[in-house]
């Protein structure tokens, strides 16, 4: 097969499988690896020469390490120092030590046991961060701790890559004393750092002045790959060289441009690397060593989960957060493939052992989404079960003119304004945690579900004048609106709409006084932008008023045809044409006023 045909085959396999895996929640990494399995020797057999492809695809890892180095700003590390070096350091040392000890007990040589243990201690940065981002959990306690541990693991790869060549057979047989080899490595690293400080920035500055973006991209690749090749010729790993180059440029004025230039190449080559790993995965081991592989996967997940849970609890995380941390990071990671491949090249580990560990890491990654699902839908509901808290007895001292349903950020602002004007209100909130939080600040709010008729009657809704619907959950909001419109038709309902479609459904229920969540904020910011561009206050206000009136009219028009997507699209186009015509007429009128 020609090179062009192979490239087309790789792209076709990736395009076919990666989106499917991402949509199913398994992640892009497993998609690329499955594409490799499909077209490789253990699949359809389209590609058999895997080693040469794997060697070329390692450039993706090289560029990934370059970007990690670029992002390694001392100020950022200092802010995260406790979680990164505390949690991350403890996880890598404890997990790596336990797994390396277990490998020694199974009869591995010390060098191979060390590489196996610490290689398996790493988790998948690409896989976990994508999974947390898709579930919107990066800002949760376990999400932040996971990020810190993954960051330390990425940093820990660097010394592993530096030490591995020194553990190899070639290094052992060398006549060069150990202290002299260490001195040589130190000298090379120091030389690269000094040369980088003196030469890299002036060269990049000169290239940037040329004003040619293609040349700057070429210079970026040259810096990353050139340093990597230099370190490889010195007996160290290419990835270490790329990482050093990135660190040297981390605080330069070109950091963001360098990262943007490298990103497309890194993404493609890293995808190719995972395809090559998939092609080289020895699936034949599943038939000959199935129970060994299953036992190793279970042992790996159990050890990593136990260590991570312990670390989480010691760091004063709650039981759920500690469990979630363990579940998220219990798999092996992509850098294990790099370490095991390098270990084979340096004769620290034999190929059969590396093949076994690669399939263990791969299948542990496949298992992660299912482990998370089992934890969230089966274990957590049983372990975290709490006695159901009864709703408050809602008995306001006297009837209030306003009832606020939902006392989150939106409802609280309405309540604060009413309080300043000394207008009484009764607030209902269905989240017990939110009620407890708000009460700590002196707010009077009842714990109760505003969609329940008995609680609305207890809140004396029949004596109120205004009902503010500020519930976060769309379905709960609609259910409450329907209840209020049916049983308290005299109440004037002012509703918060999360988006246009929520607004349409509220309008279907007869709620017309509604405010879309980000609409006014966006208009306010647009007004500030217009002012910053030099428009007078009068022209700015006129522009925003025209836009708002047009958008409100469009909302009404789209609501009438919300069942028909084509008619909605046509209504939007018509509204845009009308708005352009209005702006043009207004501009001409203002110009005439200025001339007069």
C-alpha positions in Angstrom: 0.0 0.0 0.0 1.3 3.4 -0.9 2.0 6.1 1.7 -0.9 8.2 0.3 -3.3 5.3 0.5 -2.2 4.6 4.1 -2.8 8.3 5.1 -6.2 8.2 3.5 -7.0 4.9 5.4 -5.9 6.4 8.8 -8.0 9.5 8.2 -11.1 7.4 7.1 -10.8 5.1 10.1 -10.5 8.1 12.5 -13.4 10.0 10.9 -15.6 6.9 11.1 -14.9 5.9 14.7 -13.7 8.8 16.8 -17.0 10.8 16.6 -19.0 7.6 17.5 -16.8 7.0 20.6 -17.0 10.6 21.7 -20.8 10.7 21.4 -21.0 7.4 23.3 -19.0 8.9 26.2 -16.0 6.6 25.6 -13.7 9.4 24.5 -11.6 10.2 21.5 -8.5 8.3 22.7 -10.4 5.0 22.6 -11.8 6.0 19.2 -8.4 6.4 17.7 -7.1 3.1 19.3 -10.2 1.2 18.0 -9.5 2.7 14.5 -6.0 1.2 14.8 -7.3 -2.2 15.9 -9.8 -2.2 13.0 -7.2 -1.5 10.2 -4.3 -3.2 11.9 -2.9 -6.8 11.9 -5.5 -8.0 14.4 -8.4 -6.4 12.5 -8.9 -6.2 8.8 -5.2 -6.4 8.2 -4.9 -3.4 5.9 -1.7 -2.3 7.6 1.0 -4.7 8.8 4.1 -2.5 9.1 3.3 -1.0 12.5 6.7 -0.2 13.9 7.7 2.5 11.4 4.3 4.2 11.8 4.6 4.1 15.6 8.0 5.7 15.4 6.8 8.5 13.2 3.6 9.0 15.3 5.7 9.5 18.4 6.2 13.0 17.1 2.6 13.6 18.4 3.8 12.8 21.9 6.8 15.0 21.4 4.6 18.0 20.5 2.3 17.2 23.4 5.2 17.5 25.8 6.3 20.7 24.1 2.8 22.2 24.8 2.8 20.9 28.4 6.2 22.7 28.8 4.7 25.9 27.3 1.8 25.8 29.8 4.1 25.2 32.8 4.2 28.8 34.1 5.8 29.1 37.6 3.0 31.4 38.7 0.3 28.8 37.8 2.2 26.0 39.6 2.7 28.1 42.7 -1.1 28.7 43.0 -1.7 24.9 42.6 1.4 23.8 44.5 -0.4 22.0 47.4 -2.8 20.1 45.3 -0.3 19.4 42.5 2.7 18.4 44.5 0.8 17.2 47.6 -2.0 15.1 46.1 -0.2 14.3 42.8 3.1 13.4 44.5 1.4 11.2 47.0 -0.6 9.4 44.3 2.4 8.7 42.0 4.7 7.6 44.8 2.2 5.4 46.6 0.6 3.8 43.6 3.9 3.4 41.7 5.6 1.9 44.8 2.8 -0.5 45.5 2.6 -1.7 41.8 6.3 -1.9 41.5 6.5 -4.0 44.7 3.8 -6.3 43.3 5.7 -6.6 40.1 8.8 -7.7 42.0 6.8 -10.3 43.9 5.7 -11.7 40.5 9.3 -12.1 39.5 10.2 -9.1 37.4 13.6 -7.6 37.5 14.0 -4.4 39.5 14.3 -2.2 36.4 11.3 -3.7 34.7 9.2 -3.6 37.9 10.0 0.0 38.4 9.0 1.0 34.9 5.8 -1.2 35.0 4.8 0.1 38.5 5.3 3.8 37.8 4.0 3.5 34.2 0.8 2.0 35.4 0.5 4.6 38.2 -0.2 7.2 35.5 -3.8 8.0 34.4 -5.1 9.2 31.1 -5.0 13.0 31.0 -6.8 13.3 27.6 -9.4 10.7 28.6 -10.2 12.0 32.1 -10.3 15.7 31.3 -12.6 15.1 28.4 -14.9 13.0 30.5 -15.0 15.6 33.3 -15.6 18.4 30.8 -18.4 16.6 29.1 -20.1 16.0 32.5 -19.3 19.6 33.6 -17.4 18.4 36.6 -14.1 20.1 36.2 -15.1 22.7 38.9 -16.3 20.1 41.4 -14.0 19.2 44.2 -13.0 15.9 42.7 -12.6 17.6 39.3 -10.1 20.1 40.6 -8.2 17.4 42.5 -8.2 15.2 39.4 -6.8 18.0 37.3 -4.0 18.7 39.9 -3.0 15.0 40.0 -3.0 14.7 36.2 -0.8 17.8 36.0 1.7 16.2 38.4 1.6 13.0 36.4 2.4 14.8 33.2 5.4 16.4 35.0 6.5 13.1 36.5 6.7 11.6 33.0 9.7 13.9 32.3 12.1 12.4 35.0 10.9 8.9 34.0 11.9 9.6 30.4 15.2 11.0 31.5 16.0 8.0 33.7 14.9 5.2 31.4 17.9 5.3 29.0 20.2 5.0 32.1 18.4 1.8 33.2 18.9 0.1 29.8 21.2 -2.8 29.0 23.4 -0.5 26.9 23.9 1.9 29.8 24.8 -1.1 32.1 27.3 -2.5 29.7 28.9 0.9 29.0 32.5 1.4 30.2 31.5 4.9 31.2 31.2 5.2 35.0 27.7 6.0 36.3 28.8 9.3 37.8 30.3 10.4 34.5 27.1 9.5 32.6 25.0 11.5 35.1 27.4 14.4 34.7 27.2 14.2 30.9 23.4 14.3 31.0 23.4 17.2 33.4 25.8 19.1 31.2 23.6 18.5 28.1 20.5 19.7 29.9 22.2 22.8 31.2 23.7 23.5 27.8 20.2 23.3 26.2 18.8 25.6 28.8 21.5 28.2 28.5 21.5 28.1 24.7 17.7 28.3 24.7 17.7 31.4 26.9 20.3 33.1 24.8 19.1 32.1 21.3 15.5 31.0 21.2 13.8 34.4 22.0 16.0 36.5 19.7 15.5 34.0 16.8 11.7 33.9 17.3 11.6 37.7 17.6 13.5 38.0 14.3 11.1 35.5 12.6 8.0 37.3 14.0 9.2 40.6 12.5 9.2 39.1 9.1 5.4 39.1 9.3 5.1 35.7 7.7 2.9 33.3 9.7 4.0 30.2 7.8 7.6 30.8 8.6 6.8 31.4 12.3 4.9 28.0 12.3 8.0 26.4 10.7 10.2 28.0 13.3 7.9 26.7 16.1 8.1 23.1 14.7 11.9 23.5 14.3 12.3 24.6 17.9 10.3 21.6 19.3 11.7 18.9 17.0 15.2 20.3 16.8 15.6 20.2 20.6 14.0 16.8 20.7 16.5 15.4 18.1 19.4 17.0 19.9 18.4 15.2 23.2 17.9 11.9 21.4 21.4 12.1 19.9 22.7 12.8 23.4 21.2 9.5 24.6 18.0 11.0 26.2 14.4 10.9 25.0 13.0 13.2 22.3 10.0 14.0 24.6 12.3 15.3 27.3 14.0 17.7 24.8 10.6 19.0 23.5 9.5 19.5 27.1 12.6 21.5 27.9 12.0 23.7 24.8 8.5 24.4 25.9 9.5 25.3 29.5 12.1 27.7 28.1 9.4 29.6 26.2 6.7 29.3 28.8 7.0 32.9 30.0 7.8 34.4 26.6 5.5 36.9 24.7 5.1 34.3 22.0 3.7 31.5 24.2 0.1 31.6 23.0 1.1 32.0 19.3 3.5 29.0 19.6 0.8 26.9 21.2 -1.8 27.8 18.5 0.7 27.0 15.7 1.6 23.6 17.2 -1.9 22.5 18.2 -3.1 21.2 14.8 0.1 19.2 14.2 -0.1 17.9 17.8 -3.7 16.8 17.4 -3.2 14.9 14.2 0.1 13.3 15.1 -1.2 12.3 18.6 -4.3 10.8 16.9 -1.9 8.9 14.6 0.1 7.7 17.7 -3.1 6.3 19.3 -4.0 4.6 16.0 -0.5 3.1 15.9 -0.9 1.9 19.5 -4.2 0.3 18.6 -2.6 -1.4 15.6 0.2 -2.8 17.7 -2.0 -4.0 20.6 -1.6 -7.8 20.7 -5.3 -8.9 20.9 -4.1 -12.5 20.6 -3.2 -12.3 24.3 -6.9 -12.1 25.1 -7.4 -15.7 23.9 -4.3 -17.1 25.5 -4.1 -15.0 28.8 -7.6 -13.8 29.3 -7.8 -14.5 33.1 -4.3 -13.1 33.7 -5.3 -9.9 31.9 -8.7 -9.7 33.7 -6.9 -10.2 37.0 -4.3 -7.5 36.2 -7.0 -5.0 35.2 -8.9 -5.7 38.4 -5.8 -5.4 40.5 -4.7 -2.1 38.8 -8.1 -0.5 39.2 -8.4 -1.7 42.8 -4.9 -0.4 43.9 -5.3 3.0 42.2 -8.9 3.4 43.5 -7.7 2.6 47.1 -4.8 5.0 47.0 -6.8 7.8 45.5 -9.7 7.3 47.9 -7.2 7.4 50.8 -5.5 10.5 49.5 -8.9 12.2 49.0 -10.0 11.4 52.6 -6.7 12.6 54.1 -7.1 15.8 52.1 -10.5 16.2 53.9 -12.7 15.5 50.9 -16.0 14.0 51.6 -16.7 10.3 51.0 -18.5 10.8 47.7 -15.7 13.2 46.4 -13.0 10.8 47.4 -14.8 7.9 45.7 -15.4 9.9 42.6 -11.7 10.9 42.5 -10.7 7.2 42.7 -13.2 6.2 40.0 -12.1 8.9 37.6 -8.4 8.2 37.8 -8.4 4.4 38.2 -7.4 3.6 34.6 -4.0 3.5 33.0 -2.9 6.4 30.8 -1.5 7.2 27.4 2.0 8.0 28.7 2.3 4.4 29.8 2.4 3.5 26.1 5.3 5.9 25.6 7.2 4.6 28.6 6.7 0.9 27.8 7.7 1.5 24.2 10.9 3.3 25.3 11.6 0.6 27.8 11.5 -2.0 25.1 13.9 0.1 22.9 16.3 0.5 25.8 16.0 -3.3 26.7 14.7 -2.5 30.1 11.5 -4.6 29.4 10.9 -7.4 26.9 8.3 -7.1 24.2 5.9 -9.8 25.5 5.6 -8.0 28.9 5.1 -4.6 27.2 2.4 -6.2 25.0 0.6 -7.5 28.1 0.8 -4.2 29.9 -0.4 -2.2 26.9 -3.5 -4.3 26.6 -4.1 -4.0 30.4 -3.9 -0.2 30.1 -6.1 -0.1 27.0 -8.9 -2.2 28.6 -8.7 -0.3 31.8 -9.5 2.8 29.8 -12.4 1.1 28.1 -13.7 0.0 31.5 -13.6 3.5 33.0 -16.9 4.9 31.6 -18.7 1.7 32.8 -17.1 1.9 36.2 -18.2 5.6 36.5 -21.7 4.6 35.4 -22.0 1.8 38.0 -20.7 4.1 40.7 -23.1 6.9 39.8 -26.3 4.8 39.2 -25.8 1.9 41.5 -23.2 2.5 44.2 -23.6 6.2 45.0 -27.5 6.1 45.5 -27.0 3.3 48.0 -23.9 4.6 49.8 -25.0 8.3 49.9 -28.7 7.7 50.8 -29.8 10.2 53.4 -33.1 10.4 55.2 -35.5 12.5 53.2 -35.8 15.9 54.7 -39.4 17.0 55.1 -40.5 20.3 53.6 -40.8 23.2 56.0 -44.2 24.1 57.5 -44.9 27.2 55.3 -46.7 29.6 57.5 -45.7 33.2 56.8 -46.6 35.7 59.6 -48.9 37.5 57.2 -49.8 37.4 53.5 -47.1 39.0 51.2 -47.7 40.7 47.9 -44.9 38.7 46.2 -44.0 35.0 46.1 -40.6 34.0 44.7 -40.3 30.4 43.5 -36.6 29.5 43.3 -34.2 31.4 45.5 -30.9 30.8 43.6 -28.8 33.6 42.1 -31.7 35.0 40.0 -34.4 34.8 42.7 -32.0 36.3 45.3 -31.4 39.5 43.3 -35.2 40.0 42.9 -35.6 39.4 46.7 -32.8 41.9 47.6 -34.4 44.7 45.5 -37.8 44.0 47.1 -36.2 44.0 50.6 -34.6 47.4 49.9 -38.0 48.8 48.9 -39.5 47.2 52.1 -41.8 45.0 50.0 -42.6 41.7 51.7 -42.1 38.4 49.9 -42.3 34.7 50.6 -39.5 32.7 49.0 -39.8 29.0 48.3 -36.7 26.9 47.3 -36.7 23.1 46.6 -33.0 22.5 47.2 -32.2 21.8 50.9 -28.6 22.7 50.4 -29.4 26.0 48.8 -31.9 26.8 51.6 -29.3 26.1 54.3 -26.7 28.2 52.4 -29.0 31.2 52.0 -30.2 31.1 55.6 -26.6 31.5 56.8 -26.6 35.0 55.3 -29.8 35.9 57.2 -32.3 35.4 54.4 -35.7 34.1 55.2 -36.6 31.3 52.8 -38.9 28.2 53.1 -37.8 24.8 52.0 -40.6 23.6 49.7 -41.6 22.6 46.2 -43.4 25.5 44.6 -45.1 23.2 42.1 -47.2 21.6 44.9 -50.6 23.1 45.3 -50.8 22.5 49.1 -47.5 24.4 49.6 -48.7 27.3 47.4 -51.9 27.6 49.4 -49.8 27.5 52.6 -47.8 30.4 51.3 -51.1 32.2 50.8 -50.7 32.5 47.1 -54.4 33.4 46.8 -53.7 36.6 48.7 -50.5 37.6 46.7 -50.4 39.9 43.7 -47.2 38.8 42.0 -45.6 35.4 41.4 -41.9 35.4 40.5 -40.9 32.2 38.7 -37.1 31.9 39.1 -36.6 28.1 39.2 -33.4 26.7 37.6 -34.8 23.4 36.3 -36.8 23.9 33.1 -39.3 21.1 33.7 -39.9 22.1 37.3 -40.4 25.7 36.2 -43.0 24.7 33.6 -44.9 22.5 36.1 -45.0 25.4 38.6 -46.2 27.8 35.9 -49.0 25.4 34.9 -50.1 25.0 38.5 -50.1 28.7 39.2 -52.0 29.6 36.0 -54.6 26.9 36.7 -55.3 27.5 40.4 -54.3 31.1 40.9 -55.3 32.9 37.7 -55.3 36.3 39.3 -51.6 36.1 40.1 -49.4 38.1 37.7 -46.6 35.7 36.8 -43.1 37.1 36.0 -40.9 34.3 34.8 -37.2 33.6 34.1 -36.6 31.8 30.9 -33.4 29.8 30.5 -33.4 30.1 26.7 -35.8 30.9 23.8 -37.3 27.4 23.8 -38.0 27.6 27.5 -39.7 31.0 26.7 -41.8 29.4 24.0 -43.1 26.7 26.4 -43.9 29.4 29.1 -45.7 31.4 26.5 -47.8 28.3 25.6 -48.9 28.3 29.3 -50.0 31.9 29.0 -46.9 33.5 30.7 -46.0 36.6 28.8 -44.0 38.6 31.3 -40.8 36.7 31.0 -37.1 37.6 31.0 -34.6 35.5 29.1 -31.6 34.7 31.3 -28.7 36.4 29.5 -30.5 38.7 27.2 -30.2 42.0 29.1 -26.7 41.2 30.2 -25.6 40.7 26.6 -27.3 43.9 25.6 -25.6 45.8 28.4 -22.2 44.5 27.3 -23.0 45.3 23.6 -23.8 48.9 24.7 -20.4 49.1 26.4 -18.7 47.9 23.3 -20.5 50.5 21.2 -19.4 53.2 23.6 -15.9 52.0 23.5 -16.0 52.3 19.7 -16.9 55.9 20.0 -20.7 56.0 19.5 -22.6 58.7 21.4 -24.8 57.7 24.2 -27.9 58.7 22.2 -27.0 56.6 19.2 -26.0 53.6 21.4 -29.3 53.7 23.3 -31.3 54.0 20.0 -29.4 51.1 18.5 -30.0 48.9 21.6 -33.7 49.9 21.7 -34.2 49.0 18.1 -32.4 45.7 18.5 -34.4 44.8 21.7 -37.8 45.7 20.1 -36.9 43.6 17.0 -35.8 40.6 19.0 -38.9 40.8 21.2 -41.1 40.8 18.1 -39.1 37.9 16.7 -39.7 36.0 19.9 -43.4 36.4 19.4 -43.3 35.5 15.7 -41.1 32.4 16.3 -43.4 31.3 19.1 -46.3 31.2 16.7 -44.4 28.8 14.4 -42.2 27.0 17.0 -43.5 23.7 15.8 -42.0 24.2 12.3 -38.2 24.6 12.1 -38.3 25.9 8.5 -40.8 28.6 9.3 -38.7 29.6 12.4 -35.6 29.9 10.2 -37.5 32.0 7.7 -38.9 34.2 10.5 -35.3 34.8 11.7 -34.1 35.8 8.2 -37.1 38.2 7.8 -36.4 39.7 11.2 -32.7 40.3 10.3 -33.7 42.0 7.1 -36.1 44.2 8.9 -33.5 45.1 11.5 -30.9 46.0 8.9 -33.5 48.2 7.2 -34.4 49.9 10.5 -30.7 50.5 11.3 -30.1 52.0 7.8 -33.2 54.3 8.2 -32.1 55.3 11.7 -28.6 56.0 10.5 -29.8 58.3 7.7 -32.1 60.1 10.1 -29.3 60.7 12.6 -27.0 62.0 9.8 -29.7 64.5 8.7 -30.0 65.7 12.3 -26.2 66.1 12.5 -26.2 68.1 9.3 -29.0 70.4 10.6 
